[in-house]
């Protein structure tokens, strides 16, 4: 039986223009009209990400976040005419020379991207939804590496049409080099049929790095429609596309020429659905999965599988489960997205909601939930995408943490646990510094020792204390810190001894170089020392004298900071650099954590916010007086420091304006030129990073925010 899409069922009964206007008005109530710099398609983890770097689904080849081609092609055959709805003809394959469908709209939502198309003769309308189950509260589905490509198609005039739908994914998804040999096969169950594809070599966890693509594990593509009117096949892209164009079907027989290099007669996994004499509406669902076999290597504790393996014995079981709950996941996604967008709009307006939706998608896809079989616990890992590729980088987790604290705080705790375990010398690789580590390794391998750490002592120690106190404020049981309290106390002693005048060292903005007496870095350390005192008090892990001593020191340091950094109407970039400024985004955490010190907030924050607004260019306020660029996360935090809505929007709205206008077509960049809207460090760096989760800081300040606010 043909599954009826509610949208297309309604569309077949209501005048098209009326319904379209209604739908557009509903979308507009939640988000501003937005041209994202890149459109996310499949987003499940740091490796399995596909993006469109253009305005339309057919304006570019489908790519990885690093811009390497990961071809996907979607075709519609309508009464013998072939149209393209996904992918461009400019890629390596050059076998997709079909006219595009007219794209009516695209909506980028927290867990879905929805395209709406129509053919030139207004015979049919096609909605294509890419759904990745990025539900922060549902760890198994958040971890499950299966996405849905849902095709809803309907006849506009009620006339019957012969329809065939085609979707393929190329072997580029499973290699790091086009020279690598690949092989493929078929699989089937009682209710699911499909194909898989992977490299011949299968060196599991054999590569690490930033712009490296996974070349182990297997890509799976299956038809979840449960209908006999579908086909699947692995084989040459050019042959399968040409055969579909001519007959609406895939070639007979199997392509047995394997293994062969990825570039040679490029293999693809294809699915075709036949909808003969379609006069109403139908839904066709393709599942796309990636089984990476093992996800993380962690020191001497070995290789960790993804968390989803604790719920389903294997990838085929996970695919079958995903197929069984198509309608449930579509419904849950609709509710989840609507709730989160409504909350974002209520707090920051429609433009803030549009940025928040894209930031959510990008930040959640940078994580990998795993199962630690030695400890029998869940651990979370994050990739520092496009800037070194480090694993669980403290100054990347820190800016992304507001999203996690807002959507599901335990995800942040699970990110910090591996860092604490390494720092506490629970692995065979000993850590000897008297302050927090910077990273664990290069994704997906944790093996860095003390000497390999990027030296950011005050930065990373402050980050750890602020995030731990954020967990406390979110209601997380802090008993997990008991084994680490002596270590954390030693770090607090280091922080106290280093303040209020930071030595010549790097901060998270390491691309600006070292800076002594950095007032923004000092502000982090001072607020973090106050936060540690609150942690000490409320987690009941330290004695009262210890807690009060840290608080007293923090408040004395704050007084010194305010006196020595004052420039007359704002505060300097460094105590000894007159005529300067910088965005003191770290001050925000005093407000986020609802601390009553250490700084005199009414004296410090309003003056800083007013000055930032006075220095604004068309696309935002520069990070400091030396540069024209700004970090998206830090600008959003500066906006959140504002105590009035006008000032918030004056600082935050340029973020939307930059994303909407930039000619740098990449996943959301977090470092851009405030005069031109361009990427500050080319389109290959500071893109697709999880730090954009920082825009959720404003949500943490809302009285309506809670740990379940986006999943209610």
Residue pairs with C-beta under 8 A, 6 or more apart in sequence:
2 227
2 275
2 280
2 281
2 282
2 283
3 225
3 282
3 283
4 280
4 281
4 282
4 283
5 127
5 152
5 153
5 154
5 281
5 282
5 283
7 127
7 152
7 154
8 125
8 127
8 152
8 153
8 154
8 280
8 281
8 282
8 283
9 154
9 280
9 281
10 19
11 19
11 125
11 154
11 156
11 281
12 154
12 155
12 156
12 158
12 280
12 281
16 122
16 125
16 156
20 104
24 105
27 105
27 107
28 350
29 345
30 338
30 341
30 342
30 345
30 350
30 353
31 107
31 341
31 345
31 350
31 353
31 354
31 357
32 349
32 350
32 351
32 353
32 354
32 656
34 108
34 351
34 354
34 656
34 659
34 660
35 55
35 660
36 108
36 358
36 659
36 660
36 668
37 53
37 659
37 662
37 664
37 665
37 666
37 667
37 668
37 669
38 51
38 52
38 53
38 54
38 665
38 666
38 667
38 668
39 51
39 52
39 54
39 57
39 106
39 108
39 113
40 49
40 50
40 51
40 108
40 113
40 130
40 358
40 361
40 362
40 365
40 667
41 50
41 51
41 52
41 62
41 72
41 113
41 130
42 48
42 49
42 50
42 130
42 132
42 147
42 149
42 288
43 49
43 50
43 132
43 134
43 147
43 361
43 362
43 364
43 365
44 132
44 134
44 145
44 146
44 147
44 290
44 365
45 145
45 292
45 295
45 365
45 366
45 367
45 368
46 365
46 366
46 367
46 368
46 383
46 385
46 443
47 213
47 214
47 290
47 292
48 145
48 173
48 214
48 290
49 64
49 65
49 365
49 688
50 62
50 63
50 64
50 70
50 72
51 62
51 63
51 64
51 65
51 667
51 688
52 59
52 60
52 62
52 63
53 60
53 63
53 67
53 665
53 666
54 60
54 88
54 665
56 100
56 103
56 106
57 74
57 85
57 86
57 87
57 103
57 106
57 115
57 117
57 128
58 84
58 85
58 86
58 87
58 88
58 100
58 101
58 103
59 88
60 88
60 90
60 665
61 69
61 71
61 87
61 88
61 90
61 91
62 69
62 70
62 71
62 72
62 86
62 87
63 69
63 70
64 70
64 213
65 385
65 386
65 666
65 667
65 687
65 688
66 211
66 213
66 386
66 684
67 666
67 683
67 684
68 172
68 211
68 213
69 91
69 92
69 170
69 172
70 169
70 170
70 172
70 173
71 87
71 91
71 92
71 93
71 168
71 169
71 170
71 172
71 237
71 266
71 268
72 86
72 87
72 167
72 168
72 169
72 170
73 84
73 86
73 87
73 93
73 96
73 166
73 167
73 168
73 237
73 241
73 268
74 84
74 85
74 86
74 87
74 128
74 165
74 166
74 167
75 82
75 83
75 84
75 85
75 96
75 98
75 165
75 166
75 167
75 241
75 244
75 245
76 82
76 83
76 84
76 85
76 101
76 117
76 119
76 124
76 126
76 153
76 163
76 164
76 165
76 166
77 83
77 162
77 163
77 164
77 165
77 166
77 244
77 245
77 248
78 119
78 123
78 124
78 161
78 162
78 163
79 123
79 161
79 162
80 162
81 119
82 98
82 244
82 245
83 98
83 99
83 100
83 101
83 119
84 96
84 98
84 99
84 100
84 101
85 100
85 101
85 115
85 117
85 126
85 128
86 128
86 167
87 96
88 96
89 96
89 97
89 98
92 172
92 178
92 263
92 266
93 170
93 237
93 238
93 266
95 237
95 238
95 241
95 242
96 241
98 245
101 117
101 118
101 119
101 126
102 117
102 118
102 119
102 120
103 115
103 116
103 117
104 116
104 117
104 118
104 125
105 114
105 115
105 116
106 113
106 114
106 115
106 116
107 113
107 114
108 354
108 357
108 358
108 361
109 333
109 337
109 341
109 357
109 361
110 134
110 336
110 337
110 340
110 341
110 356
110 357
110 360
110 361
110 710
111 131
111 132
111 133
111 134
111 135
111 333
111 336
111 337
111 361
112 129
112 130
112 131
112 132
112 333
112 337
113 129
113 130
114 127
114 128
114 129
114 130
115 127
115 128
115 129
116 125
116 126
116 127
117 125
117 126
117 127
117 128
118 124
118 125
118 126
118 156
122 156
122 157
123 155
123 156
123 157
123 159
123 161
124 153
124 154
124 155
124 156
124 161
124 163
124 278
125 153
125 154
125 156
126 151
126 152
126 153
127 150
127 151
127 152
127 153
128 149
128 150
128 151
128 152
129 148
129 149
129 150
129 152
129 330
130 147
130 148
130 149
131 147
131 148
131 149
131 150
131 329
131 330
131 333
132 147
132 148
132 361
132 365
133 141
133 142
133 144
133 146
133 147
133 329
133 333
134 142
134 360
134 361
134 364
134 365
135 141
135 142
135 332
135 336
135 711
136 142
136 364
136 404
136 407
136 408
136 411
136 710
136 711
137 407
137 408
137 708
137 711
139 307
139 369
139 378
140 307
140 308
140 310
140 311
141 329
142 364
142 369
143 306
143 307
143 308
143 368
143 369
144 308
144 311
144 312
144 318
144 321
144 322
145 289
145 290
145 291
145 292
145 306
145 308
145 315
145 318
146 287
146 288
146 289
146 318
146 319
146 322
147 287
147 288
147 289
148 224
148 285
148 286
148 287
148 288
148 322
148 326
148 329
148 330
149 167
149 285
149 286
149 287
149 288
150 283
150 284
150 285
150 326
150 330
151 165
151 167
151 273
151 283
151 284
151 285
151 286
152 281
152 282
152 283
153 163
153 165
153 275
153 278
153 281
153 282
153 283
153 284
154 278
154 280
154 281
154 282
155 161
155 278
155 279
155 280
155 281
158 279
158 280
159 279
160 277
160 278
160 279
161 277
161 278
161 279
162 248
162 275
162 276
162 277
162 278
163 274
163 275
163 276
163 278
163 282
164 244
164 248
164 249
164 272
164 273
164 274
164 275
165 272
165 273
165 275
165 284
166 241
166 244
166 270
166 271
166 272
167 221
167 270
167 271
167 286
168 221
168 237
168 240
168 241
168 268
168 269
168 270
168 271
169 219
169 221
169 268
169 269
169 288
170 237
170 266
170 267
170 268
171 182
171 197
171 262
171 266
171 267
171 268
172 178
172 262
172 266
173 197
173 219
173 290
174 182
174 197
174 198
174 199
174 214
174 215
174 217
174 218
174 219
174 262
175 182
175 199
175 213
175 215
175 262
176 207
176 212
176 213
176 214
176 215
177 215
177 262
178 261
178 262
178 263
179 261
179 262
179 263
180 199
180 200
180 201
180 215
180 261
180 262
181 199
181 200
181 201
181 259
181 260
181 261
181 262
182 197
182 198
182 199
182 200
182 258
182 259
182 260
182 261
182 262
182 267
183 197
183 198
183 199
183 200
183 258
183 259
184 195
184 196
184 197
184 198
184 234
184 255
184 258
184 267
184 269
185 195
185 196
185 234
186 193
186 194
186 195
186 196
186 232
186 234
187 193
187 194
187 195
187 196
187 220
187 222
187 316
188 194
189 316
189 320
191 226
191 320
191 323
191 324
192 222
192 223
192 224
192 287
192 316
192 319
192 320
192 323
193 222
193 223
193 230
193 232
194 220
194 221
194 222
194 223
194 232
194 269
194 271
194 287
194 319
195 220
195 221
195 222
195 232
195 233
195 234
195 269
195 270
196 218
196 219
196 220
196 221
196 234
196 269
197 218
197 219
197 234
197 267
197 269
198 216
198 217
198 218
198 219
199 215
199 216
200 259
201 215
201 216
202 216
202 217
202 293
203 215
203 216
204 216
204 217
204 292
204 293
204 294
204 303
205 216
205 294
205 296
205 297
205 303
205 444
205 445
206 215
206 216
207 214
207 215
208 389
208 441
208 442
208 443
208 444
208 445
209 389
209 442
209 443
210 384
210 385
210 386
210 387
210 388
210 389
210 442
210 443
211 386
211 389
211 684
212 389
214 290
214 292
216 292
216 293
217 290
217 291
217 292
217 293
218 290
218 291
218 315
219 269
219 288
219 289
219 290
220 269
220 287
220 288
220 289
220 290
220 291
220 315
220 316
220 319
221 232
221 269
221 270
221 271
221 286
221 287
221 288
221 289
222 232
222 271
222 286
222 287
222 289
222 319
222 323
223 230
223 232
223 271
223 273
223 284
223 285
223 286
223 287
224 285
224 286
224 287
224 322
224 323
224 326
225 273
225 283
225 284
225 285
226 323
227 273
229 273
229 274
229 275
229 276
230 271
230 272
230 273
230 274
230 284
231 249
231 250
231 270
231 271
231 272
231 274
232 250
232 269
232 270
232 271
232 272
233 240
233 250
233 251
233 254
233 255
233 269
233 270
234 254
234 255
234 267
234 268
234 269
234 270
235 250
235 251
235 254
235 255
235 267
235 268
235 270
236 255
236 265
236 266
236 267
236 268
237 265
237 266
237 267
237 268
238 265
238 266
239 251
239 255
239 265
240 250
240 251
240 268
240 270
243 249
243 250
243 251
244 250
244 270
244 272
248 272
248 274
249 272
249 274
250 270
250 272
255 267
257 265
258 267
260 267
271 286
273 284
275 282
275 284
285 323
285 326
287 319
287 322
287 323
289 315
289 318
289 319
289 322
291 314
291 315
292 306
293 305
294 303
294 304
294 305
295 303
295 304
295 305
295 306
295 368
295 370
295 381
295 444
296 303
296 304
296 368
296 370
296 379
296 381
296 391
296 444
296 445
296 446
297 303
297 304
297 444
297 445
297 446
297 447
298 304
298 372
298 379
298 418
298 427
298 440
298 446
299 422
299 427
299 428
299 429
299 446
299 447
300 427
300 428
300 429
301 372
301 374
301 375
301 427
302 373
302 374
304 370
304 371
304 372
304 373
304 379
305 370
305 371
305 373
306 368
306 369
306 370
306 371
307 369
307 370
307 371
307 378
308 318
308 369
309 371
310 371
311 318
312 318
312 321
322 329
336 710
336 711
337 357
339 709
339 710
339 711
339 712
340 356
340 357
340 360
340 407
340 710
341 353
341 356
341 357
343 699
343 702
343 704
343 705
343 709
343 710
344 352
344 353
344 356
344 357
344 699
345 352
345 353
346 702
346 704
347 698
347 699
347 702
347 704
347 705
348 356
348 648
348 652
348 698
348 699
349 649
351 653
351 656
352 652
352 656
352 695
352 698
354 656
355 655
355 656
355 659
355 668
355 695
356 695
356 696
356 699
358 659
358 668
358 692
359 403
359 668
359 692
359 693
359 695
359 696
360 403
360 407
360 693
360 696
362 667
362 668
362 688
362 689
362 690
362 692
363 400
363 403
363 690
363 691
363 692
363 693
364 403
366 382
366 383
366 385
366 400
366 688
366 689
366 690
367 380
367 381
367 382
367 411
367 415
367 690
368 380
368 381
368 382
368 383
368 444
369 378
369 379
369 380
369 414
370 378
370 379
370 380
370 381
371 377
371 378
371 379
372 378
372 379
377 417
378 414
379 414
379 417
379 418
380 411
380 414
380 415
380 417
380 418
381 391
381 392
381 415
381 418
381 443
381 444
382 391
382 392
382 393
382 396
382 397
382 400
382 415
382 690
383 389
383 390
383 391
383 443
383 444
383 690
384 390
384 391
384 393
384 396
384 439
384 443
384 689
385 687
385 688
385 689
385 690
386 684
386 685
386 686
386 687
386 688
386 689
387 685
387 686
387 689
388 442
389 442
389 443
390 396
390 438
390 439
390 440
390 441
390 442
390 443
391 439
391 440
391 441
391 442
391 443
391 444
391 445
391 446
392 415
392 418
392 419
392 439
392 440
392 446
393 438
393 439
394 419
394 436
394 437
394 438
394 439
394 456
394 459
394 460
394 463
394 464
395 438
395 456
395 459
395 460
395 463
395 507
395 508
396 689
396 690
396 691
397 412
397 415
397 416
397 463
397 467
398 463
398 466
398 467
398 508
399 508
399 633
399 634
399 691
399 693
399 694
400 690
400 691
400 692
400 693
400 694
401 412
401 467
401 470
401 693
401 694
402 592
402 693
402 694
402 695
402 696
402 697
402 699
402 700
403 693
403 694
403 695
403 696
404 411
404 412
404 415
404 693
405 412
405 470
405 471
405 474
405 696
405 700
405 707
406 696
406 699
406 700
406 705
406 707
406 709
406 710
407 696
407 707
407 709
407 710
407 711
408 707
408 708
408 711
409 470
409 471
409 474
409 475
409 476
409 707
410 476
412 467
412 470
412 471
413 471
413 476
413 480
416 464
416 467
416 468
417 480
418 440
418 446
419 436
419 437
419 440
419 464
420 484
420 487
421 427
422 429
422 431
422 437
422 440
422 446
423 431
423 436
423 437
423 484
423 487
424 431
424 483
424 484
424 487
425 431
429 447
429 448
429 449
430 449
430 450
431 437
431 449
431 450
432 450
433 450
433 453
433 457
434 490
434 491
434 493
434 494
435 457
435 458
435 460
435 461
435 491
435 494
435 495
436 457
436 460
436 461
436 463
436 464
436 491
437 448
437 450
437 453
437 460
438 453
438 454
438 455
438 456
438 460
439 448
439 453
439 454
440 446
440 447
440 448
441 447
441 448
442 448
454 506
454 510
455 505
455 506
456 505
456 506
456 507
456 508
456 510
457 494
457 498
457 505
458 495
458 498
458 502
458 505
458 507
458 521
458 522
458 524
458 525
459 505
459 506
459 507
459 508
459 521
459 524
461 491
461 494
461 495
461 525
461 528
462 495
462 521
462 524
462 525
462 527
462 528
462 586
463 524
463 528
464 488
464 491
465 488
465 491
465 492
465 495
465 528
465 529
465 531
465 532
465 535
466 524
466 527
466 528
466 531
466 589
466 593
468 478
468 481
468 488
468 531
468 535
469 531
469 532
469 534
469 535
469 593
470 592
470 593
471 478
472 478
472 534
472 535
472 538
472 539
473 593
473 594
474 707
475 707
478 535
478 538
478 539
478 541
481 488
481 535
481 539
481 541
482 541
485 541
485 542
488 532
489 542
489 546
492 529
492 532
492 550
495 525
495 528
495 529
495 532
496 529
496 550
496 553
498 525
499 522
499 525
499 526
499 529
499 553
499 557
500 522
500 525
500 526
500 557
500 558
500 560
500 561
501 516
501 517
501 522
501 575
502 516
502 517
502 518
502 521
502 522
502 525
503 516
504 514
504 515
504 516
505 514
505 515
505 516
505 518
505 521
506 513
506 514
507 515
507 518
507 520
507 521
507 524
509 623
509 631
511 671
511 681
512 623
512 624
512 626
512 627
515 521
515 573
515 574
516 574
516 576
517 574
517 575
517 576
517 577
518 573
518 574
519 561
519 565
519 571
519 572
519 573
519 574
519 575
519 582
519 584
520 573
520 582
520 583
520 584
520 585
520 586
521 586
522 557
522 561
523 561
523 584
523 586
523 587
523 599
524 586
524 589
525 557
526 554
526 557
526 558
526 561
526 598
526 599
527 554
527 586
527 587
527 589
527 590
527 593
527 595
527 598
527 599
528 589
529 550
529 551
529 553
529 554
529 557
529 598
530 550
530 551
530 554
530 555
530 590
530 595
530 597
530 598
531 589
531 593
531 595
532 550
533 547
533 548
533 550
533 551
533 554
534 551
534 593
534 595
535 541
536 542
536 546
536 547
536 550
537 544
537 547
551 597
551 598
554 597
554 598
555 597
555 598
557 598
558 597
558 598
558 599
558 600
561 571
561 599
562 571
562 599
562 600
562 603
562 604
564 575
565 571
565 572
565 575
566 572
567 578
567 579
567 580
567 581
569 607
569 610
569 611
570 581
570 607
570 608
570 610
570 611
571 581
571 584
571 604
571 607
571 608
572 578
572 580
572 581
572 582
573 580
573 581
573 582
573 624
573 625
573 626
574 580
579 625
580 624
580 625
581 611
581 615
581 624
581 625
582 623
582 624
582 625
583 612
583 621
583 623
583 624
583 630
583 634
583 635
583 637
583 638
584 608
584 638
585 633
585 634
585 637
585 638
585 641
587 599
587 604
587 605
587 608
587 641
588 637
588 638
588 640
588 641
588 697
590 597
590 598
590 599
590 601
591 601
591 605
591 640
591 641
591 701
592 640
592 697
592 700
592 701
599 605
605 641
605 643
606 643
608 638
608 641
609 638
609 641
609 642
609 643
609 647
609 651
610 647
612 621
612 638
612 651
613 621
613 647
613 650
613 651
615 621
615 622
616 650
616 651
616 654
616 674
617 628
617 674
617 675
618 654
618 657
618 674
618 675
618 677
619 654
619 657
619 658
619 661
619 672
619 673
619 674
619 675
619 676
619 677
620 630
620 635
620 651
620 654
620 655
620 658
620 672
620 674
621 630
621 635
621 638
621 651
621 654
621 674
622 628
622 629
622 630
622 674
623 629
623 630
623 631
623 634
628 673
628 674
628 675
629 671
629 672
629 673
629 674
629 680
630 671
630 672
630 674
631 670
631 671
631 691
632 655
632 658
632 668
632 669
632 670
632 671
632 672
632 691
632 692
632 694
632 695
633 670
633 691
633 692
633 693
633 694
633 695
634 694
635 651
635 652
635 654
635 655
636 652
636 655
636 694
636 695
636 697
636 698
637 694
637 697
638 651
639 647
639 648
639 649
639 650
639 651
639 652
639 698
640 648
640 652
640 697
640 698
640 701
642 648
642 650
642 651
648 698
652 698
654 674
655 695
657 677
658 672
658 674
658 677
659 668
661 677
662 669
662 672
662 677
662 678
662 679
663 677
663 678
664 672
664 677
664 678
664 679
664 683
665 683
666 679
666 683
666 684
666 687
666 688
667 687
667 688
668 687
668 688
668 692
669 679
669 680
669 683
669 686
669 687
670 686
670 687
670 689
670 691
670 692
671 679
671 680
671 681
671 685
671 686
672 678
672 679
672 680
673 679
673 680
679 685
679 686
679 687
680 686
699 705
699 709
